[in-house]
Amino acid sequence: MTTFDPKYFSKFKFTPEQIKRYLNNARRDFKISSEDDHLEVKFNYCYNALIKAGIALIAAKGGAKVRSVVGHHVKIIEKMADILKDETVLAVGNAMRTKRNEDFYGGGIFISEKESAEYLGYVKDIIDRVELLIK
């Protein structure tokens, strides 16, 4: 297991109920992304679900609480990839993060139906894997 940079994470003893709430929060956002008709809403909630699943995973498997500082989403994605032993999390997670930042700071984005469906499928798989590891 990797070390947790104190700039981005603090050690914390989570209860099973706290971890369950984190995971339920990720599932709730994923449900919104699955049910909404607006592609941009689908994308944003899908990205949020990925990050929240990462927070749950880091709490459960790393005993660390994520600090809300500049760059923390990058670190969440990196730790998810490490814990899951899956480099695609880095590629897909950072692609989603970059697109989300483009939407925030670059004047908007375009999400195709195909791209939206691919992100939804990928994030659903990640959330399912996180849930299996946590339980």
C-alpha positions, 0 to 999 in steps of 0.5 A, a space after each residue: 500500500 502506498 503512503 498518504 501525503 499529509 497535504 492531501 490526506 489525514 489519518 482517521 479511524 472510520 466506522 463501518 457506518 461512515 464508510 457505508 454513507 460514503 459509498 451510498 453517496 457515490 451510488 446516489 450520484 451514479 443513480 442521478 447520472 443514470 437517470 437524467 436526460 441531459 448529457 452534461 448532468 450525466 457526466 458531472 454526476 458520473 464524475 462525482 460518483 467516481 470521486 466519491 467512490 474513491 473517497 469511500 475506498 480510501 477511507 475503508 482501505 487506507 484509513 485516510 480522510 481526504 483533505 479538501 485542498 487544491 489537487 485533491 481530486 488528482 490524488 483521489 484518482 491516483 490512490 484509487 488506481 493504486 488500491 484497485 491495482 488498475 492503471 485505467 483508473 488513472 487514464 479514465 479518471 484524469 480524462 474525466 477530471 480534465 473534461 470537468 475542469 474544461 467545463 468549469 474554467 474553459 467555457 463548457 464542454 460537449 459530451 456525446 451520447 456514446 461518451 456518456 454511455 462509456 463513462 457510465 459503464 466504466 464508473 458503474 464497474 468501478 463503484 461495483 469493484 469498490 463495494 466488493 472490496 469494502 464488504 
